[in-house]
């Protein structure tokens, strides 16, 4: 499956866009719409077009992760919610999650209840992450 424009808007709305590198709540250097990696460092500045290119690259790896790990058929809204979730928490964390285990066991409703458990960063509850998880749950369930 491919990430939809609706899903992309979800990611953009929670990531926001910053054209100068900054440290996120866990101290990781970040730029654009939540882009991290070896290519992000203090003092880096990018254009809006570069930020959008990074976002498209980043949601691509998240989409590939979902397509590779989820063994059941998903609706577009379920897929979009999972891509946003994976984009935010990382493929490795998603791969080991109870959410994925429940999904692959076909227990969709229990899987939907797992999103809210991922509201911590740096060992602390983050209100913005809880709002994001609630939006992902709503997207996932069609609520």
Residue frames as qw, qx, qy, qz and C-alpha x, y, z in Angstrom:
[[0.000, 0.889, 0.459, 0.000, 0.00, 0.00, 0.00],
 [0.385, 0.365, -0.022, 0.847, 1.00, 3.64, -0.38],
 [0.167, -0.443, -0.466, 0.748, 0.66, 6.47, 2.10],
 [0.182, 0.754, 0.562, 0.287, -2.25, 8.72, 1.16],
 [0.134, 0.540, -0.013, 0.830, -2.39, 12.52, 1.03],
 [0.597, -0.683, -0.151, -0.393, -4.65, 12.36, 4.11],
 [0.875, -0.337, -0.156, 0.311, -1.98, 10.41, 5.97],
 [0.546, 0.281, -0.061, 0.787, 0.69, 12.86, 4.91],
 [0.190, -0.690, -0.063, -0.695, -1.40, 15.72, 6.30],
 [0.792, -0.585, -0.167, -0.060, -1.62, 13.85, 9.61],
 [0.799, -0.107, -0.095, 0.584, 2.16, 13.57, 9.79],
 [0.285, 0.479, 0.038, 0.829, 2.70, 17.19, 8.76],
 [0.400, -0.746, -0.169, -0.505, 0.23, 18.44, 11.36],
 [0.800, -0.591, -0.064, 0.082, 1.99, 16.74, 14.25],
 [0.768, -0.006, 0.021, 0.641, 5.57, 17.21, 13.11],
 [0.003, -0.950, -0.014, 0.311, 5.30, 20.84, 12.10],
 [0.763, 0.475, 0.038, 0.436, 8.10, 22.16, 9.91],
 [0.357, -0.870, 0.166, 0.299, 11.29, 23.74, 11.16],
 [0.708, 0.680, -0.105, 0.157, 13.86, 24.77, 8.58],
 [0.107, 0.712, -0.597, 0.353, 16.70, 25.05, 11.12],
 [0.648, -0.024, -0.743, 0.165, 18.06, 22.04, 12.99],
 [0.448, -0.568, 0.294, -0.624, 16.89, 21.68, 16.59],
 [0.133, 0.132, -0.951, 0.247, 17.06, 19.08, 19.32],
 [0.586, -0.395, -0.509, -0.491, 13.82, 17.22, 19.97],
 [0.631, -0.641, 0.130, -0.418, 12.55, 16.32, 23.46],
 [0.958, -0.235, 0.072, 0.151, 15.03, 13.43, 23.62],
 [0.357, -0.736, 0.370, 0.441, 18.02, 15.50, 22.44],
 [0.649, 0.192, 0.603, 0.422, 18.09, 14.12, 18.89],
 [0.001, -0.404, 0.261, 0.877, 18.96, 16.60, 16.14],
 [0.391, 0.549, 0.739, -0.004, 15.92, 17.09, 13.92],
 [0.031, 0.321, -0.236, -0.917, 14.92, 19.28, 10.96],
 [0.322, -0.066, -0.631, -0.703, 12.00, 19.78, 8.58],
 [0.759, -0.269, -0.135, -0.577, 9.02, 17.55, 9.36],
 [0.822, -0.432, 0.326, -0.180, 10.74, 15.45, 12.01],
 [0.829, 0.450, -0.301, 0.140, 13.67, 14.30, 9.87],
 [0.554, -0.720, 0.416, 0.037, 16.56, 12.82, 11.88],
 [0.946, 0.235, 0.056, 0.215, 19.75, 11.05, 10.95],
 [0.695, -0.257, 0.130, 0.658, 23.44, 11.47, 10.29],
 [0.335, 0.441, 0.334, 0.763, 22.67, 14.28, 7.84],
 [0.271, -0.866, -0.237, -0.347, 21.16, 16.52, 10.57],
 [0.635, -0.111, -0.333, 0.688, 23.58, 18.53, 12.69],
 [0.195, -0.764, -0.299, 0.537, 23.70, 21.78, 14.69],
 [0.061, -0.562, 0.235, 0.791, 23.49, 24.86, 12.49],
 [0.214, 0.179, 0.816, 0.506, 21.95, 23.06, 9.49],
 [0.389, 0.480, 0.230, -0.752, 19.32, 25.05, 7.59],
 [0.299, 0.193, 0.840, 0.411, 17.19, 23.79, 4.70],
 [0.285, -0.001, -0.266, -0.921, 14.54, 25.11, 2.34],
 [0.689, 0.099, 0.361, -0.621, 10.84, 24.24, 2.40],
 [0.788, 0.388, -0.371, -0.302, 11.35, 22.10, -0.70],
 [0.340, 0.373, -0.829, 0.240, 14.14, 20.16, 1.02],
 [0.378, -0.120, 0.671, -0.626, 11.90, 19.66, 4.07],
 [0.806, 0.240, 0.086, -0.534, 9.18, 18.22, 1.83],
 [0.664, 0.437, -0.601, -0.086, 11.71, 15.94, 0.10],
 [0.034, 0.304, -0.848, 0.432, 12.96, 14.64, 3.45],
 [0.600, 0.022, 0.474, -0.644, 9.37, 13.99, 4.53],
 [0.832, 0.332, -0.202, -0.395, 8.59, 11.99, 1.40],
 [0.486, 0.411, -0.758, 0.143, 11.76, 9.93, 1.87],
 [0.141, -0.232, 0.771, -0.576, 10.99, 9.34, 5.54],
 [0.726, 0.097, 0.327, -0.597, 7.38, 8.29, 5.06],
 [0.729, 0.388, -0.502, -0.258, 8.61, 5.93, 2.34],
 [0.284, 0.278, -0.872, 0.287, 10.70, 3.91, 4.79],
 [0.392, -0.016, 0.627, -0.673, 7.80, 3.94, 7.27],
 [0.777, 0.272, -0.077, -0.562, 5.42, 2.71, 4.53],
 [0.607, 0.369, -0.702, -0.052, 7.87, -0.04, 3.59],
 [0.033, -0.218, 0.835, -0.504, 8.11, -1.08, 7.24],
 [0.617, 0.119, 0.414, -0.659, 4.32, -1.40, 7.55],
 [0.774, 0.376, -0.305, -0.408, 4.03, -3.25, 4.24],
 [0.448, 0.383, -0.798, 0.124, 6.76, -5.67, 5.31],
 [0.003, 0.154, -0.827, 0.541, 5.62, -6.37, 8.89],
 [0.577, 0.131, 0.388, -0.706, 1.82, -6.31, 8.80],
 [0.090, -0.058, 0.956, 0.272, 0.47, -9.64, 7.59],
 [0.270, 0.569, 0.748, -0.209, -3.23, -8.78, 7.42],
 [0.220, 0.540, 0.450, 0.676, -5.11, -6.69, 4.90],
 [0.166, -0.437, -0.363, 0.806, -5.51, -3.08, 6.00],
 [0.252, 0.875, 0.410, 0.048, -7.90, -0.31, 5.02],
 [0.427, 0.615, -0.041, 0.662, -6.30, 2.91, 3.76],
 [0.326, -0.813, 0.114, -0.469, -7.06, 4.68, 7.05],
 [0.887, -0.442, 0.100, 0.091, -5.54, 1.84, 9.10],
 [0.794, 0.246, 0.046, 0.554, -2.44, 1.91, 6.91],
 [0.164, 0.764, -0.042, 0.623, -2.14, 5.70, 7.18],
 [0.586, -0.760, 0.113, -0.258, -2.41, 5.60, 10.98],
 [0.925, -0.249, 0.131, 0.254, 0.25, 2.90, 11.18],
 [0.637, 0.471, 0.012, 0.610, 2.64, 4.74, 8.87],
 [0.104, -0.830, 0.117, -0.535, 2.36, 7.90, 10.97],
 [0.793, -0.585, 0.142, -0.092, 2.91, 5.83, 14.12],
 [0.908, 0.024, 0.111, 0.403, 5.93, 4.05, 12.62],
 [0.387, 0.709, -0.032, 0.589, 7.35, 7.34, 11.31],
 [0.318, -0.814, 0.173, -0.454, 7.22, 8.68, 14.86],
 [0.768, -0.535, 0.330, -0.119, 8.38, 5.67, 16.92],
 [0.037, 0.596, -0.770, -0.225, 10.65, 3.96, 14.38],
 [0.770, 0.165, -0.509, -0.347, 10.43, 0.65, 12.55],
 [0.388, 0.183, -0.839, 0.335, 12.36, -1.26, 15.21],
 [0.249, -0.006, 0.598, -0.762, 10.01, -0.16, 17.97],
 [0.716, 0.155, -0.082, -0.676, 6.98, -0.97, 15.82],
 [0.625, 0.247, -0.727, -0.140, 8.43, -4.39, 14.94],
 [0.308, 0.029, -0.852, 0.423, 8.61, -5.37, 18.60],
 [0.330, -0.148, 0.247, -0.899, 5.32, -3.82, 19.63],
 [0.301, 0.260, 0.857, -0.328, 2.26, -5.47, 21.11],
 [0.475, 0.564, 0.058, -0.673, 0.29, -3.37, 18.61],
 [0.402, 0.448, -0.678, -0.421, 1.87, -5.31, 15.71],
 [0.018, -0.061, 0.990, -0.122, 1.44, -8.67, 17.45],
 [0.387, 0.402, 0.630, -0.540, -2.27, -7.99, 18.03],
 [0.476, 0.567, -0.215, -0.637, -2.73, -6.75, 14.46],
 [0.327, 0.366, -0.822, -0.288, -1.13, -9.83, 12.94],
 [0.103, 0.115, 0.951, -0.267, -3.27, -12.01, 15.21],
 [0.134, -0.447, -0.680, -0.565, -6.32, -10.31, 13.67],
 [0.302, -0.664, -0.585, 0.354, -7.33, -8.55, 16.88],
 [0.248, 0.557, 0.208, 0.765, -7.93, -5.12, 15.36],
 [0.378, -0.831, -0.200, -0.356, -9.87, -3.61, 18.27],
 [0.758, -0.573, -0.020, 0.311, -7.20, -4.57, 20.83],
 [0.628, 0.159, 0.156, 0.746, -4.49, -3.27, 18.49],
 [0.038, 0.752, 0.233, 0.616, -6.29, 0.09, 18.29],
 [0.571, -0.808, -0.119, -0.078, -6.08, 0.38, 22.07],
 [0.818, -0.197, -0.002, 0.540, -2.29, 0.12, 21.96],
 [0.381, 0.675, 0.080, 0.627, -1.62, 3.51, 20.33],
 [0.311, -0.878, 0.010, -0.363, -2.15, 5.52, 23.52],
 [0.856, -0.458, 0.026, 0.237, 0.49, 3.50, 25.35],
 [0.686, 0.186, 0.120, 0.693, 3.16, 5.22, 23.24],
 [0.033, -0.941, -0.193, -0.276, 2.84, 8.67, 24.82],
 [0.621, -0.702, 0.126, 0.325, 6.33, 8.86, 26.39],
 [0.620, 0.668, -0.189, 0.367, 9.58, 10.44, 25.23],
 [0.252, 0.525, -0.550, 0.598, 12.73, 10.35, 27.28],
 [0.322, -0.175, -0.847, 0.385, 10.83, 8.40, 29.97],
 [0.127, 0.294, 0.411, -0.854, 8.22, 11.13, 30.44],
 [0.324, 0.643, 0.694, -0.003, 4.60, 11.45, 29.35],
 [0.117, -0.158, 0.257, 0.946, 4.33, 14.07, 26.59],
 [0.421, 0.516, 0.471, -0.578, 0.93, 15.66, 26.04],
 [0.406, 0.582, -0.368, -0.601, 1.65, 16.22, 22.35],
 [0.133, 0.208, -0.949, -0.194, 2.42, 12.54, 21.87],
 [0.264, 0.310, 0.837, -0.366, -0.84, 11.57, 23.55],
 [0.458, 0.608, 0.110, -0.639, -2.73, 13.90, 21.17],
 [0.314, 0.477, -0.687, -0.449, -0.90, 12.31, 18.25],
 [0.036, -0.011, 0.998, -0.050, -1.71, 8.79, 19.45],
 [0.375, 0.465, 0.610, -0.520, -5.37, 9.77, 19.84],
 [0.454, 0.616, -0.210, -0.609, -5.40, 11.15, 16.27],
 [0.198, 0.326, -0.886, -0.265, -3.77, 7.95, 14.98],
 [0.214, 0.188, 0.916, -0.283, -6.35, 5.88, 16.84],
 [0.461, 0.573, 0.301, -0.607, -9.16, 7.95, 15.32],
 [0.395, 0.552, -0.534, -0.504, -7.65, 7.52, 11.84],
 [0.035, 0.195, -0.979, -0.040, -7.13, 3.79, 12.45],
 [0.211, 0.321, 0.867, -0.317, -10.69, 3.17, 13.66],
 [0.029, 0.427, 0.591, 0.684, -12.38, 5.62, 11.30],
 [0.241, -0.680, -0.604, 0.339, -13.83, 7.47, 14.31]]
